[in-house]
Amino acid sequence: MPAFTVDLSGRAALVTGAGADVGRAIALALAAAGAAVLANDLNPDRAERTAQEIISAGGRALGWQADVSNRFQVGSMIEAARDAFGQIDILVNAAGVFSPVPMSQLDEWDWRRIVDVNLTGAFFCCQLVGRVMADEGGGAIVNIASTAGYPLPLPSGVGYVATKAGLIGLTRQAAQELA
């Protein structure tokens, strides 16, 4: 069976959480398929490392530090992607926070940070990039959830599980509203 390939030449992607793990792998795969990639991460060094890896392989990329839980930083990130690449065709929300702390021990700050990044950040990115995509004739939004959100909760990590379940609902509703 031939390998699955896709040509994303002439397309531009914005990947949150692209400095490590799943987000980094997605950013590299999109670039390998020909897309220009804005690699976002809260850590500027990690964002820049991913972008430089793409550039070293012959791709187009921009590293961008932004906290996705901050609406204004998300707006600036989107404008940076549009300035650099002229468009945004693909959004991948891969930024995420996990804390294995049991519910009985999770403090309010950690709870809010998990919700702010995993759910509110994805909402801000979907809403703002969705507006851009609507003006530009469409695009694709991919939200990275988890089987921990449904159907398999974890032994601990209530904030992560709750936000990933919420992200599934956000994705379904956003798909309906943005279609």
Secondary structure, 3 states (H helix, E strand, C coil): CCCCCCCCCCCEEEEECCCCHHHHHHHHHHHHCCCEEEEEECCHHHHHHHHHHHHHCCCCEEEEECCCCCHHHHHHHHHHHHHHHCCCCEEEECCCCCCCCCHHHCCHHHHHHHHHHHHHHHHHHHHHHHHHHHHHCCCEEEECCCCCCCCCCCCCCHHHHHHHHHHHHHHHHHHHHHC
